[in-house]
Amino acid sequence: MALCSLVVDFNSYFASVEQQFQPRLRGLPVAVVPVMAESTCCIAASYEAKKFGVKTGTRVSDARQLCPGLEIVEARPALYVKCHHDLIKAVDSCVHVEEIWSIDEMVCELTGKWQQREKACELALKIKKKIAADVGTELRCSIGIAPNPFLAKTASDMQKPDGLVVIEHQDLPHCLYHLELRDFGGIGRNMEKRLHQHGIRTVKSFCEASKETLRQVWGGVGGERMYHALRGEFVYRAPTNKSSVGHSHVMPPEERNEAAAFAVLSRLLQKAAMRLRKMSYCAGGMQLYVTHVRHPEWSEDCTFLETQDTVEFLRILRMLWKRRPPGSPPPLAVGVTLFHLVEEENRTPSLFEKGSSRRDLNARIDKINNSYGKTAIYFAGAHDARKSAPMRIAFNYVPDIESDAD
């Protein structure tokens, strides 16, 4: 079975970008945060910081205790997105980038002579040199090479930072036995529990499990896909439709009040509506949520006739916000999600629609904001949050500079 897939995984990506563009940070423990506040969490940590136990999700105040010399840096999503596109260009100049998995991961298809181990390793080293020359020496990556993307991803995680691991068919499955179940993509805490319930506690027993057993664990065809993926076979996955669009924001200490939270939600919703229109989708549901320090999260949602109209979304936002209990604790973070997405051409129009005038209004607002900045024109509810809720990067979503920039 030939080596068909090469996965490039950039190490500690956000922190590495900061070390590349801020030379004073090179060699130092660095944590990247969404907002400069002791109560927020690290969204990335350099390898120097990871040695002290600082990792994604570590509270800033705890991170400082773990690593007294820690450098705290506020995230710059627009820079990370630009760097992401530069990296794609560098990798693509060596081998075609088949698919972008996230802002710091991409998979390439190997064909012809590049499916030979020696040539594939030669290509991987060429990619590393090209990245260093064209983008920066701090942007190190781990590369995994294997018969399919699943095993190539697994290989890319086996040696960090700056690793290169090859898994050939003859290496399977014993080369995987030293891993933990959670080291495989698709196995989180809940799936690990389900594997344990079926007597699968080691990777060896996982690899030896029958197709029928894994189908029972996954509750369907997902188990069969995992069975074949572990054996280096290509597994076809149908393209998935976008299921939701949303934004969230951690409130800085001075803005942790109801008025500021609502203004930020209004801004987040206007950004989400603009993204929705650019994607040519409509939404038929909305959810709000608010998290608090040492108090339960509050959330509220509703469904409605599909729309992409910002005015209608803001009306629904006000309706949901009124359901928030009086005397609620100060908000720590807020978020809004639009769901039940359908393609614009497949939506069911309302008998009471405002006609083309509302569509023209949204189109003109989008055009002005694309030309002059996202706060060139906005609905008044977001006025006090004009400088809040900057661009954020989710795990599997790379923001579009045009529609997501501040």
C-alpha positions as CSV (number, residue, x, y, z in Angstrom):
1,M,0.0,0.0,0.0
2,A,1.6,3.3,-1.1
3,L,2.2,6.4,0.9
4,C,-0.6,8.6,-0.3
5,S,-1.1,11.4,2.3
6,L,1.1,14.0,3.9
7,V,-0.2,16.1,6.7
8,V,1.5,19.4,7.8
9,D,0.7,20.4,11.4
10,F,2.2,23.7,12.6
11,N,3.5,23.6,16.2
12,S,2.0,26.0,18.8
13,Y,0.9,28.1,15.8
14,F,-0.4,31.3,17.4
15,A,2.6,31.5,19.8
16,S,5.0,30.7,17.0
17,V,3.6,33.5,14.8
18,E,4.2,35.9,17.7
19,Q,7.7,34.7,18.2
20,Q,8.3,35.1,14.4
21,F,7.0,38.7,14.3
22,Q,8.3,39.7,17.8
23,P,11.9,38.5,17.9
24,R,12.2,39.5,21.6
25,L,9.9,36.6,22.4
26,R,12.0,33.9,20.7
27,G,13.2,31.3,23.2
28,L,10.9,32.6,25.9
29,P,7.7,31.0,27.4
30,V,4.8,32.7,25.6
31,A,1.0,32.4,26.2
32,V,-1.5,34.0,23.7
33,V,-4.8,35.2,25.3
34,P,-8.0,36.6,23.7
35,V,-8.0,39.6,26.0
36,M,-5.6,41.0,28.6
37,A,-7.3,39.8,31.8
38,E,-6.1,37.5,34.6
39,S,-9.5,35.7,34.5
40,T,-9.3,34.7,30.9
41,C,-7.6,31.5,29.5
42,C,-4.6,30.9,27.3
43,I,-5.6,30.0,23.7
44,A,-2.0,29.0,22.8
45,A,1.3,28.4,24.5
46,S,4.8,28.1,23.1
47,Y,6.8,25.0,23.7
48,E,8.9,26.9,26.2
49,A,5.7,27.5,28.2
50,K,4.4,24.0,27.8
51,K,7.4,22.7,29.6
52,F,6.1,24.4,32.7
53,G,2.6,22.9,32.3
54,V,1.0,25.9,30.6
55,K,-1.4,24.8,27.9
56,T,-4.5,25.8,25.9
57,G,-7.3,26.4,28.5
58,T,-5.0,27.3,31.4
59,R,-6.3,30.3,33.3
60,V,-3.9,33.2,33.0
61,S,-3.5,33.6,36.8
62,D,-2.7,29.9,37.1
63,A,-0.3,30.1,34.1
64,R,1.7,32.9,35.9
65,Q,2.1,30.7,38.9
66,L,3.2,27.7,36.8
67,C,5.7,29.9,34.9
68,P,6.7,33.1,36.7
69,G,8.5,34.5,33.6
70,L,5.6,33.9,31.2
71,E,5.1,36.5,28.5
72,I,1.4,37.2,28.0
73,V,0.5,38.3,24.4
74,E,-2.9,39.4,23.2
75,A,-4.0,37.5,20.1
76,R,-3.8,39.1,16.7
77,P,-6.2,36.9,14.6
78,A,-5.7,38.9,11.4
79,L,-2.0,38.3,11.5
80,Y,-2.5,34.6,12.0
81,V,-4.9,34.4,9.1
82,K,-2.4,36.2,6.8
83,C,0.4,34.0,7.9
84,H,-1.9,31.0,7.3
85,H,-2.3,32.0,3.7
86,D,1.4,32.5,3.3
87,L,2.0,29.1,4.6
88,I,-0.5,27.5,2.3
89,K,1.3,29.2,-0.6
90,A,4.7,28.0,0.6
91,V,3.5,24.4,1.0
92,D,1.6,24.4,-2.3
93,S,4.7,25.5,-4.2
94,C,6.2,22.1,-3.2
95,V,3.1,19.8,-3.4
96,H,-0.6,20.4,-4.0
97,V,-2.5,21.2,-0.8
98,E,-5.5,19.0,-1.1
99,E,-7.5,20.2,1.9
100,I,-7.3,22.8,4.7
101,W,-8.3,21.2,8.0
102,S,-7.8,24.2,10.3
103,I,-5.6,27.3,10.5
104,D,-2.6,25.2,11.5
105,E,-3.3,21.9,9.6
106,M,-3.4,20.9,6.0
107,V,-3.3,17.6,4.0
108,C,-1.5,17.0,0.7
109,E,-2.0,14.1,-1.7
110,L,1.1,12.2,-2.8
111,T,1.3,10.8,-6.3
112,G,3.8,9.1,-8.5
113,K,7.4,8.9,-7.3
114,W,6.4,10.9,-4.1
115,Q,4.7,7.8,-2.8
116,Q,8.1,6.2,-2.2
117,R,9.4,6.6,1.3
118,E,12.7,8.2,0.3
119,K,11.0,10.7,-2.0
120,A,8.2,11.5,0.4
121,C,10.8,12.3,3.2
122,E,12.7,14.4,0.7
123,L,9.5,16.3,-0.1
124,A,8.8,16.8,3.6
125,L,12.3,18.3,4.2
126,K,11.8,20.6,1.1
127,I,8.5,21.8,2.6
128,K,10.2,22.7,5.9
129,K,13.0,24.6,4.2
130,K,10.5,26.5,2.0
131,I,8.4,27.5,5.0
132,A,11.6,28.7,6.8
133,A,12.7,30.7,3.8
134,D,9.4,32.2,2.7
135,V,7.5,32.7,6.0
136,G,9.9,32.4,8.9
137,T,12.2,30.1,10.9
138,E,9.9,30.2,13.9
139,L,7.1,28.6,12.0
140,R,8.1,25.0,12.6
141,C,5.9,22.1,11.6
142,S,5.5,18.4,12.2
143,I,4.9,16.3,9.1
144,G,3.2,12.9,9.1
145,I,3.3,10.7,6.0
146,A,1.1,7.6,5.7
147,P,-1.2,5.6,3.4
148,N,-4.3,7.7,4.3
149,P,-5.0,11.2,5.9
150,F,-6.1,9.7,9.2
151,L,-2.8,7.9,9.8
152,A,-0.8,10.8,8.4
153,K,-2.5,13.1,11.0
154,T,-1.7,10.5,13.7
155,A,1.9,10.4,12.5
156,S,2.2,14.2,12.6
157,D,1.3,14.2,16.3
158,M,3.9,11.5,17.2
159,Q,6.9,13.8,17.1
160,K,6.7,17.4,18.2
161,P,8.0,20.0,17.6
162,D,9.5,20.0,14.1
163,G,9.0,16.2,13.6
164,L,8.8,13.9,10.6
165,V,7.2,10.5,11.0
166,V,6.4,8.0,8.3
167,I,3.9,5.1,8.8
168,E,4.1,2.5,6.1
169,H,1.6,-0.4,5.6
170,Q,4.1,-2.9,6.9
171,D,4.5,-0.9,10.1
172,L,0.8,-1.4,11.0
173,P,-0.6,-1.9,13.5
174,H,2.3,-2.4,16.0
175,C,3.7,1.1,15.3
176,L,0.6,2.5,17.0
177,Y,0.7,0.4,20.2
178,H,2.6,3.0,22.3
179,L,-0.1,5.6,21.8
180,E,-3.2,6.3,24.0
181,L,-6.7,6.0,22.7
182,R,-7.2,9.7,22.9
183,D,-4.2,10.3,20.6
184,F,-6.5,9.3,17.6
185,G,-8.7,11.8,15.8
186,G,-12.3,11.2,16.6
187,I,-11.7,9.8,20.1
188,G,-12.6,12.3,22.9
189,R,-13.5,11.7,26.5
190,N,-17.0,10.3,25.8
191,M,-15.8,8.0,23.0
192,E,-13.0,6.7,25.2
193,K,-15.6,5.8,27.8
194,R,-17.7,4.0,25.2
195,L,-14.6,2.0,24.1
196,H,-13.9,1.1,27.7
197,Q,-17.4,-0.2,28.1
198,H,-16.7,-2.6,25.2
199,G,-13.5,-3.8,26.9
200,I,-11.2,-1.7,24.7
201,R,-8.7,0.0,26.9
202,T,-5.4,-0.1,24.9
203,V,-4.5,0.8,21.3
204,K,-3.6,-2.9,20.7
205,S,-7.1,-4.0,21.6
206,F,-8.5,-1.1,19.6
207,C,-6.6,-2.2,16.5
208,E,-7.7,-5.8,17.0
209,A,-11.4,-5.0,17.5
210,S,-13.7,-6.3,14.8
211,K,-15.6,-4.1,12.4
212,E,-18.8,-5.1,14.1
213,T,-17.5,-4.2,17.6
214,L,-16.4,-0.7,16.4
215,R,-19.7,-0.2,14.7
216,Q,-21.4,-0.9,18.0
217,V,-19.1,1.5,19.8
218,W,-19.7,4.3,17.3
219,G,-23.4,3.4,17.0
220,G,-23.2,3.2,13.2
221,V,-21.0,3.6,10.1
222,G,-18.5,5.7,11.9
223,G,-17.1,2.6,13.5
224,E,-16.6,0.9,10.1
225,R,-14.8,4.0,8.9
226,M,-12.5,3.9,11.9
227,Y,-11.8,0.1,11.3
228,H,-10.7,0.8,7.7
229,A,-8.8,4.0,8.5
230,L,-6.7,2.1,11.1
231,R,-5.6,-0.3,8.4
232,G,-4.5,2.4,6.0
233,E,-7.4,2.3,3.7
234,F,-9.0,5.4,2.2
235,V,-12.4,6.2,3.6
236,Y,-14.8,8.3,1.6
237,R,-16.5,11.0,3.5
238,A,-19.4,12.9,1.9
239,P,-19.0,16.7,2.0
240,T,-20.8,18.2,4.9
241,N,-23.0,21.3,4.8
242,K,-22.4,24.2,7.1
243,S,-24.5,23.7,10.2
244,S,-24.1,27.0,12.1
245,V,-22.4,30.4,12.2
246,G,-21.5,32.2,15.4
247,H,-19.2,34.4,17.4
248,S,-18.2,34.7,21.0
249,H,-16.3,37.1,23.1
250,V,-14.7,37.1,26.6
251,M,-15.6,40.4,28.3
252,P,-12.7,42.5,29.8
253,P,-13.2,43.2,33.5
254,E,-14.3,46.8,33.0
255,E,-17.1,45.7,30.6
256,R,-18.7,42.9,32.7
257,N,-22.1,44.4,33.0
258,E,-25.5,43.8,31.3
259,A,-25.4,46.9,29.0
260,A,-21.9,46.1,27.6
261,A,-22.8,42.4,27.2
262,F,-25.9,43.3,25.1
263,A,-23.9,45.7,23.0
264,V,-21.3,43.1,22.3
265,L,-23.9,40.5,21.4
266,S,-25.4,43.0,18.9
267,R,-22.0,43.5,17.3
268,L,-21.4,39.7,17.2
269,L,-24.7,39.1,15.6
270,Q,-24.2,41.8,12.9
271,K,-20.8,40.1,12.1
272,A,-22.5,36.7,11.9
273,A,-25.2,38.0,9.7
274,M,-22.7,39.4,7.3
275,R,-20.8,36.1,7.1
276,L,-24.1,34.3,6.5
277,R,-24.9,36.5,3.5
278,K,-21.5,36.1,2.1
279,M,-22.0,32.3,2.3
280,S,-25.4,32.6,0.6
281,Y,-27.1,31.0,3.5
282,C,-30.1,31.8,5.7
283,A,-30.6,30.8,9.3
284,G,-33.8,29.5,11.0
285,G,-32.6,29.5,14.6
286,M,-30.6,31.6,17.1
287,Q,-29.0,30.8,20.4
288,L,-27.6,33.3,23.0
289,Y,-25.4,32.2,25.9
290,V,-23.7,34.0,28.7
291,T,-21.1,32.5,31.0
292,H,-20.3,33.8,34.5
293,V,-17.5,33.4,37.1
294,R,-18.5,30.6,39.5
295,H,-22.2,30.7,38.4
296,P,-24.0,28.5,35.9
297,E,-24.2,29.5,32.2
298,W,-27.4,31.1,30.9
299,S,-28.6,30.3,27.4
300,E,-31.8,30.9,25.4
301,D,-32.7,29.9,21.8
302,C,-35.6,30.0,19.4
303,T,-36.4,29.0,15.8
304,F,-38.1,31.1,13.1
305,L,-38.6,31.3,9.4
306,E,-35.3,31.3,7.6
307,T,-33.8,34.7,7.0
308,Q,-30.5,36.5,6.5
309,D,-31.8,39.9,7.4
310,T,-29.9,41.7,10.1
311,V,-32.9,43.8,11.2
312,E,-34.9,40.6,11.9
313,F,-32.0,39.0,13.7
314,L,-31.7,42.0,16.0
315,R,-35.4,41.9,16.7
316,I,-35.0,38.3,17.8
317,L,-31.9,39.1,19.8
318,R,-33.9,41.7,21.8
319,M,-36.7,39.2,22.4
320,L,-34.3,36.5,23.7
321,W,-32.4,39.0,25.9
322,K,-35.6,40.0,27.7
323,R,-35.8,36.4,28.9
324,R,-32.5,36.8,30.9
325,P,-33.4,36.6,34.6
326,P,-33.2,39.9,36.5
327,G,-30.3,40.2,38.9
328,S,-28.1,37.8,36.9
329,P,-24.4,37.7,37.9
330,P,-21.9,39.8,35.9
331,P,-21.2,38.3,32.5
332,L,-17.8,36.8,31.8
333,A,-18.3,35.8,28.2
334,V,-21.1,36.1,25.6
335,G,-21.9,34.3,22.4
336,V,-24.4,34.1,19.6
337,T,-25.0,31.2,17.2
338,L,-27.2,31.1,14.1
339,F,-28.3,27.6,13.3
340,H,-30.8,25.6,11.1
341,L,-28.9,26.9,8.0
342,V,-30.3,26.5,4.5
343,E,-28.9,27.7,1.2
344,E,-30.4,31.0,0.2
345,E,-32.0,29.6,-2.9
346,N,-33.8,26.8,-0.9
347,R,-35.3,29.0,1.8
348,T,-39.1,29.4,2.2
349,P,-40.1,33.0,1.7
350,S,-42.5,34.7,4.1
351,L,-45.8,36.0,3.0
352,F,-45.1,39.1,5.1
353,E,-41.6,39.8,3.8
354,K,-40.4,43.4,3.4
355,G,-39.5,42.7,-0.2
356,S,-36.3,43.7,-1.9
357,S,-35.7,46.9,0.1
358,R,-34.4,45.0,3.1
359,R,-32.1,42.9,0.9
360,D,-30.8,46.1,-0.7
361,L,-30.1,47.6,2.7
362,N,-28.1,44.7,3.9
363,A,-26.2,44.5,0.6
364,R,-25.3,48.2,0.8
365,I,-24.2,47.9,4.4
366,D,-22.0,44.9,3.6
367,K,-20.4,46.7,0.6
368,I,-19.6,49.8,2.7
369,N,-18.1,47.8,5.5
370,N,-16.0,45.7,3.1
371,S,-14.6,48.9,1.6
372,Y,-14.2,51.1,4.7
373,G,-14.0,48.8,7.7
374,K,-16.5,46.7,9.7
375,T,-17.6,49.7,11.8
376,A,-18.1,52.1,9.0
377,I,-21.8,51.6,9.3
378,Y,-23.7,49.5,11.9
379,F,-26.9,49.2,13.8
380,A,-27.0,51.4,16.9
381,G,-27.2,48.5,19.4
382,A,-23.5,47.8,18.8
383,H,-22.4,51.4,19.3
384,D,-20.7,50.9,22.6
385,A,-19.0,47.7,21.4
386,R,-17.4,49.2,18.2
387,K,-13.9,48.3,19.5
388,S,-15.0,45.0,21.2
389,A,-15.3,41.5,19.9
390,P,-12.3,41.4,17.5
391,M,-11.7,38.6,15.0
392,R,-11.5,35.1,16.6
393,I,-10.3,31.9,15.1
394,A,-12.1,28.7,15.9
395,F,-10.5,25.2,15.8
396,N,-11.9,24.3,12.3
397,Y,-12.7,27.7,10.9
398,V,-10.3,30.1,9.3
399,P,-11.8,33.6,9.3
400,D,-12.2,35.4,6.0
401,I,-10.4,38.7,6.3
402,E,-13.0,40.5,4.2
403,S,-16.0,39.5,6.2
404,D,-14.6,38.8,9.7
405,A,-12.0,41.6,10.0
406,D,-12.6,44.3,12.6
